[in-house]
Amino acid sequence: MDESNGISPSEKLTDTIEKQLKVENDIQDIYDEVLAQGSDKFPTLHRKAHLKYTGLFLHRELPSAMYKLDASHPWIIYWLLNAHLLLGGTTEDKMGEEVARVILSYIYETDRYQGISGGYGQLPHLASTYAGIMSLALVGDEKWYAKLNRTKIYTFLVSLKLENGSFRMVQGGESDCRATYCALCVASILGILDEKLIKGTAEWFARCQTYEGGFGGEPGDEAHGGYTFCALAGLCILAPPSRIAQIIDIPTLVRWTCNRQYAIEGGLSGRTNKLVDGCYSHWVGGMSALLECVSGYGQVVNRTGLQNYILCCCQAQPFGLIDKPGCNPDFYHTNYVLCGLSMCQHFQVYNEKLGEKEGYAFGYQQIRINDDTIIDNLEANRVLPLDPIFGLPAGYSRTMRDYFRD
């Protein structure tokens, strides 16, 4: 009992603190059990099980209960296929052709513009256009690239550009860092990025940075892991690291990013006073890999701690990856947790000559970490290197861009 006010410590706990303590206790119990079993029993990546999960849903119709995701068809395909490839899977057995045909069936085209919708009979949307084009990049077949009309897609992007430098998701829709990032990725990978599309965009991103150091969805919003990723990845498309360091406040961003990793869990949260979530292994983890390159500060996130959280706490039974212990697996978390695992295992380095020649986004290269003092190098846990700017395994974005460039 606190004699000063007559309230016991337990009565002072807010809902936020109670949830945080529960997660900490649950995860501490998991870690204690792992340590008690000995190092030879440390969890490894359940590769075959997760490949079974992604392959199962890539080859079959989705259950009717998923009707709520009817506007997210391209996203579902992207999440599943991207995770499948990161795990070492392939697009053989006509999987690639099936994916491409489905994505192309969502194209919405007029005599002026072309975009990709979230499902049959729906309007084109920047988020679904991003997911659809990234899915085609993952298929890696030029005959499907040729179905995209770059001139009309450019017109579509221009129609969504606002005077303040940002983009809106859809006509009459919201404008934020997500929409702006999606537009830049699409324009960059298709080789249609020009001064008209990027005018004022870097400056708009800078206005989204908050006093905490992270970025909100738009100027004045709370800093959030997903929006911070979109802002920094977008800036990496627009400028080289040396220029980015002049546009935004790097020290406060580094501090905010470090504060997203919690000591007990080892995982990452998306906002101040929020719980860890496996998806931020990518949104904050992938952003931190770029931030390390831009800032020159060295490691911003403890890779061993994050990989431990992923392997011990984010693998569901019998398959799939999750937010945190007690959650069910889903396509979204399966993809982004694996993206975060790849970040743990690779550094990003920037090649200035390559960036100047091929575009800033294509100057980043992925280097496997072989130092056991930084990350456990067990081969069983390895996933493919990830290009965090586009959210694709390394090489896929360049293959598509080179096709349109030639």
N, C-alpha and C positions, 0 to 999 in steps of 0.2 A: 504494500500500500504506500502510495506517495503521500507523506504527511502534509505536504504543502497545499494539496488541493483535494485530498480524500478520494482520489481516483486511482484504482489499481492499474498497473502497466497494461494488462490485457484489455482494459476498457478504453485505453488510449489508441489502440490499433485501428487504423483506418482500413477500409476494404482493400486499398492498394497495398498496404504493408502486409496484411494477412495473406493476400495472394502471393506476394513476393516471398514471404517466409515459407509458404507451402511448397512453392517451386524449389526453393533452395533446399529444403529438407528432403523432398523427393529425389532430387538430383544427387544430394550428398549420400543418400542411402544407396543409390545406384553405384556411385564411385566407390563407396566403402565395400560393397559386395564385389566389385571388380578387383579391387586391391587385395581383398581376402583370398581370392581364387588364385592369385599369383600372376606374374607377367606372361606366362605361357597361355593363359586363358583370356588375355585382353581381347575385347571384341574387334573383329575385322569387318571389312566391308562385305555385306552379303550380296556380292555381285550377281550370282546366278539367280537369286530370288528376285532382285530388283529388275533384272533383265526379263524375267518371266512376267513381272508386273507390267512393265512398259510394253513388251511384245504382245501380251494378252489383249490390252485395250487398243493397241494399234491395229490389230487384226480382227476386231469384232465390233459390233454395234454397241453403243453405250446403253446402259440400263435406263429405263424410262424415268427413274427418279432424278436423273441429271437434266431434266428439261429446263431447270432454272438457269443452266449455262447455255441456253440456246443462242445467245448473242456472243458466245465465246468459242465457236467452233475452231477458228484458226489458232487460238491460244491453246486449246486442248491438244491439237496436233503438235504445235511447237513444243509445249512442255514435255509431252511424251517422247517425241522423236529426239529432242535435244538431250534429254536424260538418257535415252537408249544409246545414243552415240557416245556420250561422255563415259558410259560404262564399258565401252568397247563393242557395242552392238553394231550391226550393219543394216543397210536398206535393201538387202537381197530379197529374193522371193517376191518380187514385184511390189514390195512395200513402198519404194520410192515413187513408182508410177501411180500407185493408189493415192498416196499423199498428194502428189502434184495435181492429179485430176480433181480431187476434192477441193483443194485450195483454189484452183482456177474456177471451179463452179461458183465460188463466192465473189468473183469479180463483178463489180457494178460499173458499167461503162455507158457513157453517153457520147455524143459527137464531139464533146469538148474534153472530158476528163475520164480517168479510170482510177478506181480505188478498190479496196477489198472490204467486204462487209463481214459482220460477225456471224451471219447465217443466211439461209435462203430468204430472198425477198426483203432483205434489210438494206439500209442505207450504208454507203461506204464510211468508214471510221478510221481515224489515224492509228488507233491501237491495233485494230484487226488488220490494217494494212501492214503495219510493222510485223505482226506475228505471222501473217501469211507469206510475206516476202522472205522473212527469216526461215520459214519452213521450206520454201522453195530452194533457198541457199543450202539447207541441210540435205536436200535431195541430191544436189550437186550435178544436175544433168542440164546441159545447155539447151536442149530442145524445149524444156519447160521455161527456162529464162526467156526464150524468144517470144513467149506468149504475153509478156509484159510490155505495155506500150509506154515507154519512158516519157514521151512528149505529153501524153495525157495525164500520167501520174504527176509530172511536174506542174501541170495546170491545176491539178487537184490540190497539191501542196500549196501553191501560190494562193489559191482561193481560201485557204485556212490561215494564212499569215496575217498577223495583226500589226498595226503601226508601232506598238510598243516593243516589237521584236520577238514576241512569243507566237505560238500556234494554238489554234483551238482544235479539239478532237474531231468535231463534226460541225457542220453548219448550224449555228445557233447554240452550240455546246460550250463546254468549259474550256478555258485555256489555262495550262499549267506546265510544270516542268516535264510531266510525263508526255504530254502531247508534243512539246517542243523537242524532247529527246527522240521520240518516235519519228518525227518528221526529218530530223537530221540524220538518223540512221538510214532511213529509206533513201534519202537523197544521196548520201555518201556511198552506199553500197551499189546504187544504180548509176553512179557517176554523173549526177545532175545537180550537184551542189554548186551554187553560184552566189554572187554578191547580193542578188535580189532576195534570195531565200534567207541569207544569214545576216542581213542588215539589222543591226541593233540587238541581235540575239545574245551575244556574249554579255553585253551590258545588262540586258534583262535578267539573265541568269545571276549576275552579280547582285542585283537588287533583291533577289530571293534569299540571299544569305542572311541569317538572323544573328542577334547578339550572342547566341550560344555558340555559333560557329557552323552549324549545319544549315541546310537549305529547306525552306518551306515550299509548298506547291506553287505559290505565287508570292509576290512581295507582301510582307506583313503576316504571313502564316507561320505556324510553329514548325521548327526544324524536325524533319522526318527522314528516316533512313532511305526510303524508296525515292523520295524527291531529291535527296542529296546525291544519291547515285546518278539519277537522271541528269542533274545539273553538272556534276563533274564529268561524267561520260560525254555529255553534250559538248562541254568545253573542250574535251580532248579531241573532238571532231573539228572544232573551230580553230584551235590554236595549239602551238607546241607547248611543252611544259614550262619553258622559261616565260612565255607570255601569260600563261594561266596564273602563274605566281604573282603577276602584276595586276591581274584583274580581280582576284578574290583574296580574302584574308586567310592565308594558309595556316598560321599558328593556331588560330581559334578553331579552324576546321579539324586540325590534328587533335586538339584537346577534346573536342566534342566526340570525335571518332573513338579515341581511347576510352572515353567514358561510356561508350556503348557496350564494352565488354565487361562482364561481371566476374568477380574473382572466384566465386564458388562454382558457378555453372560453366564458365569458359565460353559460353555462347554469347550472342550479340542481341541487343534490343534495338528497336527502331526509333524510340523517343525517350526522353528523360522520364524516369519513374514508370517505365513500362517493363513488362516481362520479356525475357529472352524468347526468341522465336527462330526456328531453324531457317526460315526464308531469308532472314537478315544475314545469314552466312554469305549470301550473295550481295544483297542490296548494300549492306555496310561493308562486308568482307571484300567484295569485288571492287567497291569504291576505294577501300583502303589500299588495295594493291596499286591502283592508279595514283592514289594520293602519295604513296611511298615514292613513286617515280617522279611525280610533280614536285614534291617538297624536298626530296633528298634527305629526309630525316631518318631513313632506315625503317625498321619494322614498326608499323603503327599498331598492328594487332598481334597478339600472341597466337601464332599458328598452331602450336601444340595444344593449347587450351581449347581452341575452336575445333580442331580435328577430334580431340577427345570427346567434346560435347556431341559432335555429329555421329561418331561411331558408337558411343555408349548410350546416347539419349534420343537420337533421331531416327533410329532404324526400327520399323514396325515389324511385327510378326503377323503373317508369314512373309510379307514383302512390302515394299514401298517405304518412303521416308516421311517424316512428320515434323510438326511445329515443336513439340516438347513432349515429354512422357505423359501418357494418358490420352493423347490425341490419336485420331485415325489418319491413315495415310491418304494422300490425295496427289493429283498430278502436279499441281502447282508446287507444293513443298518438295516432292520428289525431284523435280528439276532444279529448283533453286538451292536446295541443300547440297546437291551434287556439284552445282556451280561453285558453291562456297568451299567444298572439299577440294576442288581443283585449285582455287585460290590459295588454299593452305599449302599446296604442294609446288607452287610455281611463283617466281618473281616476274614482274613486268619490267622490261627495260625499253628505253626509247632510243631509236636510231635516228638521229637528226637528218642525215642525208636521205634516208629512206622516206622519212616523213615529208621532207621538202619536195621530193620527187613524186611520191605516190599519193600524197594527202596525209594530213596529220594523224588521222585515225589508223592508218596503215603503217605508221612508224613504230608502233608498239609490238614488241616481241616477247614471247613467253619462254622463260628459262626454268627448267626443272631444278628444284632444290635438292641437293644431295648431301647437305650438311645435317648430320644427325643431331646436332645441338640446336637446330632450328625446328626440325620436324622429323618424326619417325618415318623412315624410308621403306617400310615394309611393302613389298611389291603387291601383296594382296589388296592393299588399300588404294592403289594408284588408279586415278582416272585421267582422261585426256586433258591436255592443257586447254584452257579456256581463253578466248579473246573476250575480255569483260565488256569492252565498249559495245559490241554488237550482241553479246550474250550467246556466242556460238563457239563450238570447239575450234581451236586454232586452224586457220587455213580456209575455212568455208567462206568467210566474207571476202577474202581476197580473190578466190576463184570466181565468185559471181561478179565482183567489181571488174576483174580483168576481162571477163567476157564482154561486158558492155564497153569497156575502155577500148578494146580492139575493134 
